[in-house]
Amino acid sequence: MGAATDLTTIQNVKARLHLSGTSDDPMLKLMITEISLGIQNYLNRTIASQAYSDSYDGHGTCRIFFNQYPVTAVASLTVDGIAIPAASGPPWASGYVFDAKSISLYGYRFCRGYSNVQVAYTAGYASTPGDLEEAALEVVITRFKELNRIGQKTAAVQGAETASWDLSALPPTAKLIISQYRRVIPFS
């Protein structure tokens, strides 16, 4: 069993590499966890679903964007210590409504203040999205295959032929997929 933050499994990596033995398992497990953490650090977010309790500055508006997403549930919302209920009925009913990235108020405002808005919510994916797992697999497999030539850019192959390798941080297709999940913090 891998770490909770792992974006793929050892079984998926071994299937792609056509490995059946267990001698590489410790190295593969370590690589999966380290690469998964590295990807999520780059993304500025955690992919797996988990509970969050965040404080926000109120700006006198009716909408705030969550720090994590996609949001699947809101447990509670308070503004200046006052509990705000979930809106019931049509959109004009007082309370809050939320979507995957934001929470909006009807009949209330996020009053101006520093850290005066508290939201307890659940965000993330129940399982790693397929394209993101594919990108993580590509990075793990690439790094695993590079273990025997770390730092080597070229090598002579059969006399006059030369083989060369791309030593960029991420394979281009993986980087393209991973970048789509990156949390960008807007300027206020």
N, C-alpha and C positions, 0 to 999 in steps of 0.2 A: 504494500500500500504506500503510495507517495504522500508527499506533503499536501495540505489542504490548498495551497497556492499553486500546485502543479497544473499546467495548462494541457498536459497530455499524460499518457500512461507509459510505463515501461513496456507493456504488451504491444502497444501501437508502434513504439520505436523499434522494438525487436522484429516485429512483422515487416516493417519497411526495410530493415537492414538484413532480413533473412537470417537472423540469429536464433538458434534453438537452445544453446547451452546457457548456463548461468554465470560463467566466469566474468562476463562484462557487466553483470547486473549492478554491482556497487558503483561503478563508474557511471553507468547510464542513469541510475537514480540520482546521483549527485548532479550530473549535468542537467537533467530535467528540472530539478528544483532550482538550481542556480540560474539557468536560462529563463525559467518561468518568472522568477523574482526579478531578474534583470529587465525582462519585457514589461512587467507591471510597474517597475520603477520608471521606465521610460514613458509608460502610459499615464503616469501620475494617478493611478487608481488600482483598485483590487478588482479582479474579474469575478471571483466567486461571491455568491450571495451571502450577505451577513448583515447584522444589525449595526446601526450607527446612531449616535446621539451628537448632533452638531449644534453649534451656536452661530448665529448670523447677525450682522448689523442690519437693523431696520432702516429703510431709506424713505419711508412715507409712501411706498408703493403698495400694490396689491399682489405682487408676484416676486418670488425668490427662486433662484435656481439652486438645486441641490449640489452638494460637493461630490456626491457619488451618484451613479446611475447605472442601469435603469432602475428606477424606484418601483418596487412591487407592493409596498405597504407603508402606511404612515400610522404609527402607534399613538403619537401625541404631538400637539403643537401648542406652544405657549408664547405669548407676546407680552412683554413687561409683566411676567408672572401670571397672566390671565390665560386660562385654558380656552382654546378655540375649538369648537366642535367640528366634526366633519359635516359638510353641507348635506342636507337630505332633501330629496325632491328635485325640482327644476333648478337650473343654474342660478336663479335669482334668490334662492333660499340662503340665509346667512350661514357662514361656516367656510371650511376649506375644501378644495378639490385639488387633486394632484394628477400629474401625468408622469411619464418616465424620467423627465429631467427637471420639473419645477412644481411648485405648490402655489396656488392662487387663492385669494380670499374674496368672498362676497359678503358685504355688510361690515367688513373690518378692514384695517390697514396694518401693514407692518410699520408701526410707529418708528420714528427716527430714534436711534440709540445705538450704543455699542454693545454687541453680543446680547441684545435684549430679546432675540428670537431663538427659541430652542425647539428643535424638531428631533423626534425619535422616529427612525424609519428603517426599512429594510431595502437594500439595493444590491444589485449584482445579478449574475446569471446563475441559474440552477446547475447548469453544466457549461463548459467552455463552448462558445460558438464554434461551429465547424471550421470556418475559414481561419479563425484565430488559432485553433488547435493545429490546423495544417501548417500555418506559419511557424508555430513553435516546433512542430515536428521537423520542418525543414532546417531550422537553426540547429536543433539538437543533432540531427543526422550529419549536417555539414561539419559541425565541430567534432563529432565523433570520428568522422573520416579524416579529419585534419590532425588528429592526435599524433600520428607518426611523422608529421612534417610541420610541426609548429614553427612559425616564423619563416619557413622556406617559401620563396616566391617562384623559383624555377628549379628544374632538375633535368639533367641529360637523360634521355630515354633512348636506348638502343643506338648508341653512337652519336649520329649527327642530329637526331630529333631532340626537341626540347619541349617539356611540358611546363605550363605556367598555371598558377592558381590565383584566384581573386581573394585577397586578404581583407576585404572591407568588413566592417563590423557585422553587417547583416546581409544575407542574400537579398538582392533587389526585390524579388517577388514577395518575400517575407516582410521586408520593410514596408512595402506598399500596403499590405494587409494590416500589419500591426499599427501603422500610422492612422488608420481609420478609427481606431479605438482610443486614440490619445485624448486625454482630457486637457483642454486648453482653458486656462483661467483668463476670463475676459478682464480688460482694464476697466476700472470704475471711473 
